[in-house]
Structures are given as C-alpha cells and as structure tokens.
Amino acid sequence: MNTKYELIMYWSEVDNAFIVEVPELPGCMADGNTQIEALENVQIIIDQWIETALELGREVPIPKGKLTLA
C-alpha cells in the first residue's frame, strides 16, 4: 500500500459520494460513501495504477511530499 502521494478529497453532489483524487498519478481517483471508504478505495487504485504503469514500462512518479526531515 502506497500512502505517500498527495490526496485531494471532496464531496460530489453529482455522484453523491466522496471523491479522492491523486494529482501526481494522472487519472487516479476513487470514490466512497464515506471518507474512510473513499480513502480505502483510493489506496487500492494507487496500487493498481502503479502496477499497471510498471507492466507497461511507464515511469511511476516519485511522491513529491511536502514535509522534509532534517
């Protein structure tokens, strides 16, 4: 499970669900009826996104991260 990518979560009235997008992984997003469900679903999708990219020989972005330790 890869949890180091930036996640953006919001409520979608159209979908009647929480949406989580992963900006660093184009097209990578998931939804859920609750915030927890959406986060659990997006972790699965991140892993699948990375697995597919590797199978296709595509580059997997390194998480940018906002915090650095000295």
mmCIF file as Biopython writes it, N, C-alpha, C and O atoms, coordinates in Angstrom:
data_model
#
loop_
_atom_site.group_PDB
_atom_site.id
_atom_site.type_symbol
_atom_site.label_atom_id
_atom_site.label_alt_id
_atom_site.label_comp_id
_atom_site.label_asym_id
_atom_site.label_entity_id
_atom_site.label_seq_id
_atom_site.pdbx_PDB_ins_code
_atom_site.Cartn_x
_atom_site.Cartn_y
_atom_site.Cartn_z
_atom_site.occupancy
_atom_site.B_iso_or_equiv
_atom_site.auth_seq_id
_atom_site.auth_asym_id
_atom_site.pdbx_PDB_model_num
ATOM 1   N N  . MET A ? 1  ? 0.847   -1.179 0.000   1.0 0.0 1  A 1 
ATOM 2   C CA . MET A ? 1  ? 0.000   0.000  0.000   1.0 0.0 1  A 1 
ATOM 3   C C  . MET A ? 1  ? 0.888   1.237  0.000   1.0 0.0 1  A 1 
ATOM 4   O O  . MET A ? 1  ? 1.805   1.347  0.814   1.0 0.0 1  A 1 
ATOM 5   N N  . ASN A ? 2  ? 0.622   2.154  -0.899  1.0 0.0 2  A 1 
ATOM 6   C CA . ASN A ? 2  ? 1.428   3.350  -1.029  1.0 0.0 2  A 1 
ATOM 7   C C  . ASN A ? 2  ? 0.614   4.560  -0.578  1.0 0.0 2  A 1 
ATOM 8   O O  . ASN A ? 2  ? -0.375  4.923  -1.214  1.0 0.0 2  A 1 
ATOM 9   N N  . THR A ? 3  ? 1.032   5.175  0.513   1.0 0.0 3  A 1 
ATOM 10  C CA . THR A ? 3  ? 0.246   6.277  1.070   1.0 0.0 3  A 1 
ATOM 11  C C  . THR A ? 3  ? 0.978   7.606  1.022   1.0 0.0 3  A 1 
ATOM 12  O O  . THR A ? 3  ? 0.565   8.550  1.696   1.0 0.0 3  A 1 
ATOM 13  N N  . LYS A ? 4  ? 2.042   7.712  0.255   1.0 0.0 4  A 1 
ATOM 14  C CA . LYS A ? 4  ? 2.855   8.924  0.280   1.0 0.0 4  A 1 
ATOM 15  C C  . LYS A ? 4  ? 2.443   9.966  -0.751  1.0 0.0 4  A 1 
ATOM 16  O O  . LYS A ? 4  ? 2.978   11.074 -0.752  1.0 0.0 4  A 1 
ATOM 17  N N  . TYR A ? 5  ? 1.520   9.637  -1.610  1.0 0.0 5  A 1 
ATOM 18  C CA . TYR A ? 5  ? 1.082   10.601 -2.616  1.0 0.0 5  A 1 
ATOM 19  C C  . TYR A ? 5  ? 0.068   11.571 -2.021  1.0 0.0 5  A 1 
ATOM 20  O O  . TYR A ? 5  ? -0.697  11.230 -1.119  1.0 0.0 5  A 1 
ATOM 21  N N  . GLU A ? 6  ? 0.088   12.785 -2.553  1.0 0.0 6  A 1 
ATOM 22  C CA . GLU A ? 6  ? -0.893  13.787 -2.135  1.0 0.0 6  A 1 
ATOM 23  C C  . GLU A ? 6  ? -2.288  13.325 -2.544  1.0 0.0 6  A 1 
ATOM 24  O O  . GLU A ? 6  ? -2.492  12.833 -3.654  1.0 0.0 6  A 1 
ATOM 25  N N  . LEU A ? 7  ? -3.233  13.490 -1.641  1.0 0.0 7  A 1 
ATOM 26  C CA . LEU A ? 7  ? -4.624  13.127 -1.911  1.0 0.0 7  A 1 
ATOM 27  C C  . LEU A ? 7  ? -5.502  14.360 -1.747  1.0 0.0 7  A 1 
ATOM 28  O O  . LEU A ? 7  ? -5.311  15.156 -0.827  1.0 0.0 7  A 1 
ATOM 29  N N  . ILE A ? 8  ? -6.453  14.506 -2.641  1.0 0.0 8  A 1 
ATOM 30  C CA . ILE A ? 8  ? -7.432  15.588 -2.540  1.0 0.0 8  A 1 
ATOM 31  C C  . ILE A ? 8  ? -8.803  14.933 -2.446  1.0 0.0 8  A 1 
ATOM 32  O O  . ILE A ? 8  ? -9.213  14.184 -3.333  1.0 0.0 8  A 1 
ATOM 33  N N  . MET A ? 9  ? -9.510  15.230 -1.346  1.0 0.0 9  A 1 
ATOM 34  C CA . MET A ? 9  ? -10.834 14.647 -1.136  1.0 0.0 9  A 1 
ATOM 35  C C  . MET A ? 9  ? -11.889 15.752 -1.140  1.0 0.0 9  A 1 
ATOM 36  O O  . MET A ? 9  ? -11.683 16.837 -0.597  1.0 0.0 9  A 1 
ATOM 37  N N  . TYR A ? 10 ? -13.008 15.447 -1.761  1.0 0.0 10 A 1 
ATOM 38  C CA . TYR A ? 10 ? -14.132 16.387 -1.755  1.0 0.0 10 A 1 
ATOM 39  C C  . TYR A ? 10 ? -15.438 15.624 -1.912  1.0 0.0 10 A 1 
ATOM 40  O O  . TYR A ? 10 ? -15.456 14.474 -2.352  1.0 0.0 10 A 1 
ATOM 41  N N  . TRP A ? 11 ? -16.525 16.281 -1.546  1.0 0.0 11 A 1 
ATOM 42  C CA . TRP A ? 11 ? -17.860 15.709 -1.698  1.0 0.0 11 A 1 
ATOM 43  C C  . TRP A ? 11 ? -18.403 16.089 -3.063  1.0 0.0 11 A 1 
ATOM 44  O O  . TRP A ? 11 ? -18.341 17.253 -3.459  1.0 0.0 11 A 1 
ATOM 45  N N  . SER A ? 12 ? -18.932 15.116 -3.778  1.0 0.0 12 A 1 
ATOM 46  C CA . SER A ? 12 ? -19.545 15.362 -5.078  1.0 0.0 12 A 1 
ATOM 47  C C  . SER A ? 12 ? -21.054 15.205 -4.969  1.0 0.0 12 A 1 
ATOM 48  O O  . SER A ? 12 ? -21.558 14.109 -4.724  1.0 0.0 12 A 1 
ATOM 49  N N  . GLU A ? 13 ? -21.773 16.312 -5.154  1.0 0.0 13 A 1 
ATOM 50  C CA . GLU A ? 13 ? -23.238 16.257 -5.157  1.0 0.0 13 A 1 
ATOM 51  C C  . GLU A ? 13 ? -23.742 15.421 -6.337  1.0 0.0 13 A 1 
ATOM 52  O O  . GLU A ? 13 ? -24.730 14.696 -6.221  1.0 0.0 13 A 1 
ATOM 53  N N  . VAL A ? 14 ? -23.049 15.534 -7.470  1.0 0.0 14 A 1 
ATOM 54  C CA . VAL A ? 14 ? -23.448 14.803 -8.676  1.0 0.0 14 A 1 
ATOM 55  C C  . VAL A ? 14 ? -23.372 13.300 -8.445  1.0 0.0 14 A 1 
ATOM 56  O O  . VAL A ? 14 ? -24.288 12.561 -8.804  1.0 0.0 14 A 1 
ATOM 57  N N  . ASP A ? 15 ? -22.268 12.852 -7.840  1.0 0.0 15 A 1 
ATOM 58  C CA . ASP A ? 15 ? -22.066 11.416 -7.603  1.0 0.0 15 A 1 
ATOM 59  C C  . ASP A ? 15 ? -22.638 10.955 -6.268  1.0 0.0 15 A 1 
ATOM 60  O O  . ASP A ? 15 ? -22.750 9.756  -6.014  1.0 0.0 15 A 1 
ATOM 61  N N  . ASN A ? 16 ? -22.999 11.915 -5.416  1.0 0.0 16 A 1 
ATOM 62  C CA . ASN A ? 16 ? -23.484 11.607 -4.070  1.0 0.0 16 A 1 
ATOM 63  C C  . ASN A ? 16 ? -22.480 10.715 -3.330  1.0 0.0 16 A 1 
ATOM 64  O O  . ASN A ? 16 ? -22.838 9.714  -2.710  1.0 0.0 16 A 1 
ATOM 65  N N  . ALA A ? 17 ? -21.203 11.123 -3.422  1.0 0.0 17 A 1 
ATOM 66  C CA . ALA A ? 17 ? -20.126 10.331 -2.829  1.0 0.0 17 A 1 
ATOM 67  C C  . ALA A ? 17 ? -18.923 11.228 -2.565  1.0 0.0 17 A 1 
ATOM 68  O O  . ALA A ? 17 ? -18.801 12.318 -3.124  1.0 0.0 17 A 1 
ATOM 69  N N  . PHE A ? 18 ? -18.036 10.738 -1.695  1.0 0.0 18 A 1 
ATOM 70  C CA . PHE A ? 18 ? -16.751 11.391 -1.509  1.0 0.0 18 A 1 
ATOM 71  C C  . PHE A ? 18 ? -15.829 10.940 -2.629  1.0 0.0 18 A 1 
ATOM 72  O O  . PHE A ? 18 ? -15.780 9.756  -2.963  1.0 0.0 18 A 1 
ATOM 73  N N  . ILE A ? 19 ? -15.104 11.875 -3.204  1.0 0.0 19 A 1 
ATOM 74  C CA . ILE A ? 19 ? -14.165 11.595 -4.285  1.0 0.0 19 A 1 
ATOM 75  C C  . ILE A ? 19 ? -12.760 11.887 -3.763  1.0 0.0 19 A 1 
ATOM 76  O O  . ILE A ? 19 ? -12.538 12.884 -3.077  1.0 0.0 19 A 1 
ATOM 77  N N  . VAL A ? 20 ? -11.814 11.005 -4.094  1.0 0.0 20 A 1 
ATOM 78  C CA . VAL A ? 20 ? -10.416 11.237 -3.759  1.0 0.0 20 A 1 
ATOM 79  C C  . VAL A ? 20 ? -9.618  11.187 -5.052  1.0 0.0 20 A 1 
ATOM 80  O O  . VAL A ? 20 ? -9.674  10.201 -5.788  1.0 0.0 20 A 1 
ATOM 81  N N  . GLU A ? 21 ? -8.879  12.249 -5.323  1.0 0.0 21 A 1 
ATOM 82  C CA . GLU A ? 21 ? -8.018  12.327 -6.497  1.0 0.0 21 A 1 
ATOM 83  C C  . GLU A ? 21 ? -6.562  12.282 -6.060  1.0 0.0 21 A 1 
ATOM 84  O O  . GLU A ? 21 ? -6.213  12.742 -4.973  1.0 0.0 21 A 1 
ATOM 85  N N  . VAL A ? 22 ? -5.713  11.722 -6.923  1.0 0.0 22 A 1 
ATOM 86  C CA . VAL A ? 22 ? -4.272  11.647 -6.682  1.0 0.0 22 A 1 
ATOM 87  C C  . VAL A ? 22 ? -3.609  12.444 -7.812  1.0 0.0 22 A 1 
ATOM 88  O O  . VAL A ? 22 ? -3.320  11.889 -8.873  1.0 0.0 22 A 1 
ATOM 89  N N  . PRO A ? 23 ? -3.367  13.743 -7.590  1.0 0.0 23 A 1 
ATOM 90  C CA . PRO A ? 23 ? -2.889  14.608 -8.664  1.0 0.0 23 A 1 
ATOM 91  C C  . PRO A ? 23 ? -1.586  14.146 -9.338  1.0 0.0 23 A 1 
ATOM 92  O O  . PRO A ? 23 ? -1.384  14.387 -10.528 1.0 0.0 23 A 1 
ATOM 93  N N  . GLU A ? 24 ? -0.716  13.491 -8.582  1.0 0.0 24 A 1 
ATOM 94  C CA . GLU A ? 24 ? 0.575   13.073 -9.145  1.0 0.0 24 A 1 
ATOM 95  C C  . GLU A ? 24 ? 0.462   11.852 -10.053 1.0 0.0 24 A 1 
ATOM 96  O O  . GLU A ? 24 ? 1.396   11.543 -10.793 1.0 0.0 24 A 1 
ATOM 97  N N  . LEU A ? 25 ? -0.670  11.158 -10.004 1.0 0.0 25 A 1 
ATOM 98  C CA . LEU A ? 25 ? -0.897  9.978  -10.841 1.0 0.0 25 A 1 
ATOM 99  C C  . LEU A ? 25 ? -2.096  10.265 -11.747 1.0 0.0 25 A 1 
ATOM 100 O O  . LEU A ? 25 ? -3.240  10.090 -11.326 1.0 0.0 25 A 1 
ATOM 101 N N  . PRO A ? 26 ? -1.853  10.696 -12.968 1.0 0.0 26 A 1 
ATOM 102 C CA . PRO A ? 26 ? -2.933  11.113 -13.863 1.0 0.0 26 A 1 
ATOM 103 C C  . PRO A ? 26 ? -4.057  10.073 -13.976 1.0 0.0 26 A 1 
ATOM 104 O O  . PRO A ? 26 ? -3.821  8.895  -14.244 1.0 0.0 26 A 1 
ATOM 105 N N  . GLY A ? 27 ? -5.281  10.554 -13.762 1.0 0.0 27 A 1 
ATOM 106 C CA . GLY A ? 27 ? -6.450  9.701  -13.885 1.0 0.0 27 A 1 
ATOM 107 C C  . GLY A ? 27 ? -6.718  8.821  -12.682 1.0 0.0 27 A 1 
ATOM 108 O O  . GLY A ? 27 ? -7.684  8.059  -12.681 1.0 0.0 27 A 1 
ATOM 109 N N  . CYS A ? 28 ? -5.885  8.909  -11.663 1.0 0.0 28 A 1 
ATOM 110 C CA . CYS A ? 28 ? -6.022  8.063  -10.481 1.0 0.0 28 A 1 
ATOM 111 C C  . CYS A ? 28 ? -6.993  8.720  -9.501  1.0 0.0 28 A 1 
ATOM 112 O O  . CYS A ? 28 ? -6.714  9.786  -8.951  1.0 0.0 28 A 1 
ATOM 113 N N  . MET A ? 29 ? -8.140  8.064  -9.293  1.0 0.0 29 A 1 
ATOM 114 C CA . MET A ? 29 ? -9.141  8.590  -8.380  1.0 0.0 29 A 1 
ATOM 115 C C  . MET A ? 29 ? -10.066 7.458  -7.959  1.0 0.0 29 A 1 
ATOM 116 O O  . MET A ? 29 ? -10.151 6.424  -8.622  1.0 0.0 29 A 1 
ATOM 117 N N  . ALA A ? 30 ? -10.754 7.672  -6.848  1.0 0.0 30 A 1 
ATOM 118 C CA . ALA A ? 30 ? -11.709 6.685  -6.345  1.0 0.0 30 A 1 
ATOM 119 C C  . ALA A ? 30 ? -12.808 7.415  -5.602  1.0 0.0 30 A 1 
ATOM 120 O O  . ALA A ? 30 ? -12.713 8.614  -5.337  1.0 0.0 30 A 1 
ATOM 121 N N  . ASP A ? 31 ? -13.848 6.677  -5.272  1.0 0.0 31 A 1 
ATOM 122 C CA . ASP A ? 31 ? -14.946 7.279  -4.520  1.0 0.0 31 A 1 
ATOM 123 C C  . ASP A ? 31 ? -15.377 6.346  -3.404  1.0 0.0 31 A 1 
ATOM 124 O O  . ASP A ? 31 ? -14.903 5.215  -3.295  1.0 0.0 31 A 1 
ATOM 125 N N  . GLY A ? 32 ? -16.286 6.844  -2.577  1.0 0.0 32 A 1 
ATOM 126 C CA . GLY A ? 32 ? -16.827 6.050  -1.487  1.0 0.0 32 A 1 
ATOM 127 C C  . GLY A ? 32 ? -17.988 6.768  -0.845  1.0 0.0 32 A 1 
ATOM 128 O O  . GLY A ? 32 ? -18.134 7.984  -0.974  1.0 0.0 32 A 1 
ATOM 129 N N  . ASN A ? 33 ? -18.811 6.008  -0.153  1.0 0.0 33 A 1 
ATOM 130 C CA . ASN A ? 33 ? -19.964 6.595  0.538   1.0 0.0 33 A 1 
ATOM 131 C C  . ASN A ? 33 ? -19.547 7.373  1.776   1.0 0.0 33 A 1 
ATOM 132 O O  . ASN A ? 33 ? -20.265 8.272  2.213   1.0 0.0 33 A 1 
ATOM 133 N N  . THR A ? 34 ? -18.393 7.036  2.348   1.0 0.0 34 A 1 
ATOM 134 C CA . THR A ? 34 ? -17.849 7.752  3.499   1.0 0.0 34 A 1 
ATOM 135 C C  . THR A ? 34 ? -16.417 8.171  3.171   1.0 0.0 34 A 1 
ATOM 136 O O  . THR A ? 34 ? -15.823 7.692  2.205   1.0 0.0 34 A 1 
ATOM 137 N N  . GLN A ? 35 ? -15.873 9.070  3.989   1.0 0.0 35 A 1 
ATOM 138 C CA . GLN A ? 35 ? -14.488 9.483  3.780   1.0 0.0 35 A 1 
ATOM 139 C C  . GLN A ? 35 ? -13.535 8.297  3.937   1.0 0.0 35 A 1 
ATOM 140 O O  . GLN A ? 35 ? -12.600 8.138  3.153   1.0 0.0 35 A 1 
ATOM 141 N N  . ILE A ? 36 ? -13.775 7.474  4.943   1.0 0.0 36 A 1 
ATOM 142 C CA . ILE A ? 36 ? -12.925 6.303  5.181   1.0 0.0 36 A 1 
ATOM 143 C C  . ILE A ? 36 ? -12.985 5.350  4.002   1.0 0.0 36 A 1 
ATOM 144 O O  . ILE A ? 36 ? -11.951 4.864  3.544   1.0 0.0 36 A 1 
ATOM 145 N N  . GLU A ? 37 ? -14.177 5.080  3.508   1.0 0.0 37 A 1 
ATOM 146 C CA . GLU A ? 37 ? -14.332 4.179  2.360   1.0 0.0 37 A 1 
ATOM 147 C C  . GLU A ? 37 ? -13.612 4.728  1.134   1.0 0.0 37 A 1 
ATOM 148 O O  . GLU A ? 37 ? -12.956 3.978  0.412   1.0 0.0 37 A 1 
ATOM 149 N N  . ALA A ? 38 ? -13.729 6.021  0.896   1.0 0.0 38 A 1 
ATOM 150 C CA . ALA A ? 38 ? -13.056 6.632  -0.248  1.0 0.0 38 A 1 
ATOM 151 C C  . ALA A ? 38 ? -11.540 6.501  -0.119  1.0 0.0 38 A 1 
ATOM 152 O O  . ALA A ? 38 ? -10.858 6.208  -1.101  1.0 0.0 38 A 1 
ATOM 153 N N  . LEU A ? 39 ? -11.007 6.716  1.087   1.0 0.0 39 A 1 
ATOM 154 C CA . LEU A ? 39 ? -9.559  6.571  1.307   1.0 0.0 39 A 1 
ATOM 155 C C  . LEU A ? 39 ? -9.101  5.128  1.132   1.0 0.0 39 A 1 
ATOM 156 O O  . LEU A ? 39 ? -8.045  4.879  0.550   1.0 0.0 39 A 1 
ATOM 157 N N  . GLU A ? 40 ? -9.881  4.180  1.630   1.0 0.0 40 A 1 
ATOM 158 C CA . GLU A ? 40 ? -9.538  2.766  1.455   1.0 0.0 40 A 1 
ATOM 159 C C  . GLU A ? 40 ? -9.553  2.403  -0.030  1.0 0.0 40 A 1 
ATOM 160 O O  . GLU A ? 40 ? -8.662  1.703  -0.511  1.0 0.0 40 A 1 
ATOM 161 N N  . ASN A ? 41 ? -10.555 2.878  -0.744  1.0 0.0 41 A 1 
ATOM 162 C CA . ASN A ? 41 ? -10.658 2.572  -2.176  1.0 0.0 41 A 1 
ATOM 163 C C  . ASN A ? 41 ? -9.513  3.184  -2.968  1.0 0.0 41 A 1 
ATOM 164 O O  . ASN A ? 41 ? -8.990  2.549  -3.884  1.0 0.0 41 A 1 
ATOM 165 N N  . VAL A ? 42 ? -9.116  4.404  -2.631  1.0 0.0 42 A 1 
ATOM 166 C CA . VAL A ? 42 ? -8.063  5.051  -3.408  1.0 0.0 42 A 1 
ATOM 167 C C  . VAL A ? 42 ? -6.716  4.352  -3.189  1.0 0.0 42 A 1 
ATOM 168 O O  . VAL A ? 42 ? -5.880  4.341  -4.093  1.0 0.0 42 A 1 
ATOM 169 N N  . GLN A ? 43 ? -6.494  3.773  -2.013  1.0 0.0 43 A 1 
ATOM 170 C CA . GLN A ? 43 ? -5.246  3.038  -1.791  1.0 0.0 43 A 1 
ATOM 171 C C  . GLN A ? 43 ? -5.159  1.838  -2.735  1.0 0.0 43 A 1 
ATOM 172 O O  . GLN A ? 43 ? -4.090  1.536  -3.264  1.0 0.0 43 A 1 
ATOM 173 N N  . ILE A ? 44 ? -6.270  1.167  -2.939  1.0 0.0 44 A 1 
ATOM 174 C CA . ILE A ? 44 ? -6.313  0.045  -3.877  1.0 0.0 44 A 1 
ATOM 175 C C  . ILE A ? 44 ? -6.019  0.533  -5.286  1.0 0.0 44 A 1 
ATOM 176 O O  . ILE A ? 44 ? -5.253  -0.092 -6.020  1.0 0.0 44 A 1 
ATOM 177 N N  . ILE A ? 45 ? -6.630  1.651  -5.661  1.0 0.0 45 A 1 
ATOM 178 C CA . ILE A ? 45 ? -6.457  2.197  -7.013  1.0 0.0 45 A 1 
ATOM 179 C C  . ILE A ? 45 ? -5.026  2.681  -7.233  1.0 0.0 45 A 1 
ATOM 180 O O  . ILE A ? 45 ? -4.487  2.515  -8.327  1.0 0.0 45 A 1 
ATOM 181 N N  . ILE A ? 46 ? -4.401  3.277  -6.214  1.0 0.0 46 A 1 
ATOM 182 C CA . ILE A ? 46 ? -2.999  3.701  -6.334  1.0 0.0 46 A 1 
ATOM 183 C C  . ILE A ? 46 ? -2.125  2.489  -6.626  1.0 0.0 46 A 1 
ATOM 184 O O  . ILE A ? 46 ? -1.293  2.524  -7.532  1.0 0.0 46 A 1 
ATOM 185 N N  . ASP A ? 47 ? -2.311  1.422  -5.863  1.0 0.0 47 A 1 
ATOM 186 C CA . ASP A ? 47 ? -1.512  0.206  -6.074  1.0 0.0 47 A 1 
ATOM 187 C C  . ASP A ? 47 ? -1.725  -0.345 -7.485  1.0 0.0 47 A 1 
ATOM 188 O O  . ASP A ? 47 ? -0.768  -0.760 -8.140  1.0 0.0 47 A 1 
ATOM 189 N N  . GLN A ? 48 ? -2.974  -0.351 -7.953  1.0 0.0 48 A 1 
ATOM 190 C CA . GLN A ? 48 ? -3.268  -0.843 -9.302  1.0 0.0 48 A 1 
ATOM 191 C C  . GLN A ? 48 ? -2.678  0.077  -10.365 1.0 0.0 48 A 1 
ATOM 192 O O  . GLN A ? 48 ? -2.183  -0.395 -11.388 1.0 0.0 48 A 1 
ATOM 193 N N  . TRP A ? 49 ? -2.727  1.384  -10.129 1.0 0.0 49 A 1 
ATOM 194 C CA . TRP A ? 49 ? -2.160  2.350  -11.073 1.0 0.0 49 A 1 
ATOM 195 C C  . TRP A ? 49 ? -0.673  2.084  -11.238 1.0 0.0 49 A 1 
ATOM 196 O O  . TRP A ? 49 ? -0.165  2.012  -12.357 1.0 0.0 49 A 1 
ATOM 197 N N  . ILE A ? 50 ? 0.023   1.939  -10.112 1.0 0.0 50 A 1 
ATOM 198 C CA . ILE A ? 50 ? 1.470   1.711  -10.140 1.0 0.0 50 A 1 
ATOM 199 C C  . ILE A ? 50 ? 1.787   0.375  -10.809 1.0 0.0 50 A 1 
ATOM 200 O O  . ILE A ? 50 ? 2.690   0.303  -11.643 1.0 0.0 50 A 1 
ATOM 201 N N  . GLU A ? 51 ? 1.063   -0.670 -10.458 1.0 0.0 51 A 1 
ATOM 202 C CA . GLU A ? 51 ? 1.276   -1.991 -11.048 1.0 0.0 51 A 1 
ATOM 203 C C  . GLU A ? 51 ? 1.102   -1.948 -12.565 1.0 0.0 51 A 1 
ATOM 204 O O  . GLU A ? 51 ? 1.911   -2.512 -13.303 1.0 0.0 51 A 1 
ATOM 205 N N  . THR A ? 52 ? 0.055   -1.285 -13.024 1.0 0.0 52 A 1 
ATOM 206 C CA . THR A ? 52 ? -0.206  -1.176 -14.463 1.0 0.0 52 A 1 
ATOM 207 C C  . THR A ? 52 ? 0.892   -0.379 -15.164 1.0 0.0 52 A 1 
ATOM 208 O O  . THR A ? 52 ? 1.362   -0.770 -16.232 1.0 0.0 52 A 1 
ATOM 209 N N  . ALA A ? 53 ? 1.296   0.728  -14.567 1.0 0.0 53 A 1 
ATOM 210 C CA . ALA A ? 53 ? 2.358   1.545  -15.162 1.0 0.0 53 A 1 
ATOM 211 C C  . ALA A ? 53 ? 3.635   0.728  -15.314 1.0 0.0 53 A 1 
ATOM 212 O O  . ALA A ? 53 ? 4.288   0.790  -16.355 1.0 0.0 53 A 1 
ATOM 213 N N  . LEU A ? 54 ? 3.993   -0.025 -14.302 1.0 0.0 54 A 1 
ATOM 214 C CA . LEU A ? 54 ? 5.207   -0.846 -14.364 1.0 0.0 54 A 1 
ATOM 215 C C  . LEU A ? 54 ? 5.090   -1.933 -15.436 1.0 0.0 54 A 1 
ATOM 216 O O  . LEU A ? 54 ? 6.048   -2.199 -16.161 1.0 0.0 54 A 1 
ATOM 217 N N  . GLU A ? 55 ? 3.921   -2.554 -15.534 1.0 0.0 55 A 1 
ATOM 218 C CA . GLU A ? 55 ? 3.701   -3.579 -16.558 1.0 0.0 55 A 1 
ATOM 219 C C  . GLU A ? 55 ? 3.835   -3.008 -17.963 1.0 0.0 55 A 1 
ATOM 220 O O  . GLU A ? 55 ? 4.295   -3.693 -18.877 1.0 0.0 55 A 1 
ATOM 221 N N  . LEU A ? 56 ? 3.432   -1.752 -18.133 1.0 0.0 56 A 1 
ATOM 222 C CA . LEU A ? 56 ? 3.502   -1.106 -19.451 1.0 0.0 56 A 1 
ATOM 223 C C  . LEU A ? 56 ? 4.838   -0.417 -19.704 1.0 0.0 56 A 1 
ATOM 224 O O  . LEU A ? 56 ? 5.045   0.181  -20.760 1.0 0.0 56 A 1 
ATOM 225 N N  . GLY A ? 57 ? 5.746   -0.503 -18.729 1.0 0.0 57 A 1 
ATOM 226 C CA . GLY A ? 57 ? 7.056   0.124  -18.879 1.0 0.0 57 A 1 
ATOM 227 C C  . GLY A ? 57 ? 7.030   1.636  -18.747 1.0 0.0 57 A 1 
ATOM 228 O O  . GLY A ? 57 ? 7.919   2.324  -19.247 1.0 0.0 57 A 1 
ATOM 229 N N  . ARG A ? 58 ? 6.017   2.148  -18.077 1.0 0.0 58 A 1 
ATOM 230 C CA . ARG A ? 58 ? 5.906   3.600  -17.893 1.0 0.0 58 A 1 
ATOM 231 C C  . ARG A ? 58 ? 6.527   4.015  -16.567 1.0 0.0 58 A 1 
ATOM 232 O O  . ARG A ? 58 ? 6.638   3.224  -15.630 1.0 0.0 58 A 1 
ATOM 233 N N  . GLU A ? 59 ? 6.922   5.267  -16.519 1.0 0.0 59 A 1 
ATOM 234 C CA . GLU A ? 59 ? 7.534   5.810  -15.314 1.0 0.0 59 A 1 
ATOM 235 C C  . GLU A ? 59 ? 6.485   6.026  -14.223 1.0 0.0 59 A 1 
ATOM 236 O O  . GLU A ? 59 ? 5.379   6.503  -14.481 1.0 0.0 59 A 1 
ATOM 237 N N  . VAL A ? 60 ? 6.862   5.663  -13.006 1.0 0.0 60 A 1 
ATOM 238 C CA . VAL A ? 60 ? 5.989   5.907  -11.849 1.0 0.0 60 A 1 
ATOM 239 C C  . VAL A ? 60 ? 6.557   7.117  -11.119 1.0 0.0 60 A 1 
ATOM 240 O O  . VAL A ? 60 ? 7.699   7.076  -10.662 1.0 0.0 60 A 1 
ATOM 241 N N  . PRO A ? 61 ? 5.779   8.195  -11.001 1.0 0.0 61 A 1 
ATOM 242 C CA . PRO A ? 61 ? 6.279   9.400  -10.323 1.0 0.0 61 A 1 
ATOM 243 C C  . PRO A ? 61 ? 6.658   9.119  -8.871  1.0 0.0 61 A 1 
ATOM 244 O O  . PRO A ? 61 ? 5.981   8.365  -8.172  1.0 0.0 61 A 1 
ATOM 245 N N  . ILE A ? 62 ? 7.733   9.728  -8.442  1.0 0.0 62 A 1 
ATOM 246 C CA . ILE A ? 62 ? 8.131   9.675  -7.041  1.0 0.0 62 A 1 
ATOM 247 C C  . ILE A ? 62 ? 7.246   10.673 -6.295  1.0 0.0 62 A 1 
ATOM 248 O O  . ILE A ? 62 ? 7.095   11.812 -6.735  1.0 0.0 62 A 1 
ATOM 249 N N  . PRO A ? 63 ? 6.652   10.251 -5.158  1.0 0.0 63 A 1 
ATOM 250 C CA . PRO A ? 63 ? 5.808   11.194 -4.419  1.0 0.0 63 A 1 
ATOM 251 C C  . PRO A ? 63 ? 6.600   12.466 -4.065  1.0 0.0 63 A 1 
ATOM 252 O O  . PRO A ? 63 ? 7.728   12.401 -3.577  1.0 0.0 63 A 1 
ATOM 253 N N  . LYS A ? 64 ? 5.981   13.606 -4.325  1.0 0.0 64 A 1 
ATOM 254 C CA . LYS A ? 64 ? 6.643   14.875 -4.059  1.0 0.0 64 A 1 
ATOM 255 C C  . LYS A ? 64 ? 6.806   15.126 -2.575  1.0 0.0 64 A 1 
ATOM 256 O O  . LYS A ? 64 ? 7.867   15.562 -2.127  1.0 0.0 64 A 1 
ATOM 257 N N  . GLY A ? 65 ? 5.772   14.858 -1.817  1.0 0.0 65 A 1 
ATOM 258 C CA . GLY A ? 65 ? 5.828   15.094 -0.378  1.0 0.0 65 A 1 
ATOM 259 C C  . GLY A ? 65 ? 5.984   16.567 -0.053  1.0 0.0 65 A 1 
ATOM 260 O O  . GLY A ? 65 ? 6.609   17.310 -0.810  1.0 0.0 65 A 1 
ATOM 261 N N  . LYS A ? 66 ? 5.441   16.978 1.030   1.0 0.0 66 A 1 
ATOM 262 C CA . LYS A ? 66 ? 5.517   18.382 1.445   1.0 0.0 66 A 1 
ATOM 263 C C  . LYS A ? 66 ? 6.405   18.556 2.662   1.0 0.0 66 A 1 
ATOM 264 O O  . LYS A ? 66 ? 6.875   19.664 2.921   1.0 0.0 66 A 1 
ATOM 265 N N  . LEU A ? 67 ? 6.647   17.496 3.412   1.0 0.0 67 A 1 
ATOM 266 C CA . LEU A ? 67 ? 7.456   17.585 4.616   1.0 0.0 67 A 1 
ATOM 267 C C  . LEU A ? 67 ? 8.826   16.968 4.380   1.0 0.0 67 A 1 
ATOM 268 O O  . LEU A ? 67 ? 8.946   15.946 3.705   1.0 0.0 67 A 1 
ATOM 269 N N  . THR A ? 68 ? 9.832   17.574 4.923   1.0 0.0 68 A 1 
ATOM 270 C CA . THR A ? 68 ? 11.173  17.012 4.857   1.0 0.0 68 A 1 
ATOM 271 C C  . THR A ? 68 ? 11.728  16.964 6.257   1.0 0.0 68 A 1 
ATOM 272 O O  . THR A ? 68 ? 11.478  17.855 7.070   1.0 0.0 68 A 1 
ATOM 273 N N  . LEU A ? 69 ? 12.470  15.938 6.531   1.0 0.0 69 A 1 
ATOM 274 C CA . LEU A ? 69 ? 13.094  15.798 7.840   1.0 0.0 69 A 1 
ATOM 275 C C  . LEU A ? 69 ? 14.550  16.209 7.741   1.0 0.0 69 A 1 
ATOM 276 O O  . LEU A ? 69 ? 15.247  15.817 6.805   1.0 0.0 69 A 1 
ATOM 277 N N  . ALA A ? 70 ? 15.010  16.993 8.697   1.0 0.0 70 A 1 
ATOM 278 C CA . ALA A ? 70 ? 16.386  17.456 8.689   1.0 0.0 70 A 1 
ATOM 279 C C  . ALA A ? 70 ? 17.296  16.432 9.320   1.0 0.0 70 A 1 
ATOM 280 O O  . ALA A ? 70 ? 18.505  16.649 9.403   1.0 0.0 70 A 1 
#
